């Protein structure tokens, strides 16, 4: 399986909002143009979301100011790591809202990829100390409770459950939204009719039964720390192709890898196949050195004929891309059916 390195797609500029780093882009193709929404970090370490357009992997238009920026208290320290999905005439842009302690899932909507209306937080807040008690009784692996205790110890007893790596399946399942999210250390999904259905009661009921809704938990050595969603899934005749990230804990520190799995078309909670090795890993100097060492973090995919372009943050400092033939990737995945 040949993976072609396309090099750096986007770097920092002298614009204040993106002087320190650009990373972790959301991508969607329309009319031969890839619209990229990316995390930008300024010199004060505040994240906003920038916007550019790419054609043939060259930037043809780039805004000189952020598209989405902190406006509310729950996002006062940054809006981070966007993902974008088009569903039933609406573009849904998901991002992490960070207030300096809590990381929460939020979203905005648009009809034209230019004007976005923020819709606020997705999930009701629940303290880690309360979530840990739920996890203990929910039949989840011990590491879920371990993460709850760890974040409570690091951030204080008032820290809420961290929600990151959130995006929709780009198609409804039996009339319901199917939302993929990450409560450490695994990847889960929740199904609902309307976003307003995610009340405090329904959320706590879901957490109490979350063992039934886990898509992936860490399984292989290269993902022994945790896994998390990458790019929104791509539909193929063999299943939903999900590119995700996996973190390996080594004696010299953490390594972020890109990974791949195939989910059932009708029931995406069911894993059809999963690569037992990384799809790609930090190898180049600009993936090994930056704000965070040893990071490839895939968050945007675009399919052009049989070419799958994977856009990712490299060392939390710049945006790069790989190209893979999707038929070769699916064939490789099908060697490792679950």
DASULUR-V475582 format. One line per field, one symbol per residue. ss: DSSP state (H for helix, E for strand, - for the rest). A space follows every 50 residues. Layout:
BEGIN
ss = ???
END
This chain:
BEGIN
ss = --EEEEEEEE-----HHH--EEEEEEEEEE--EEEEEEEEE-----EEEE EEEEE--EEEEE-----E----HHH--EEEEEEEEEE--EEEEEEEEE-- --EEEEEEEE------EEEEE-----EHHHHHHHHHH----HHHHHHHHH HHHHH----E---EEEEE----E--EEEEEEE----EEEEEE--HHH--H HHHHHHHH-HHHHEEE----HHH--EEEE----EEE--EEEEEEEEEEEE --EEEEEEEEEEE-------EEEE-----EE---HHHH------EEEEEE EEEE--EEEEEEEE---EEEEEEEEHHHHHHHHHHHE-
END
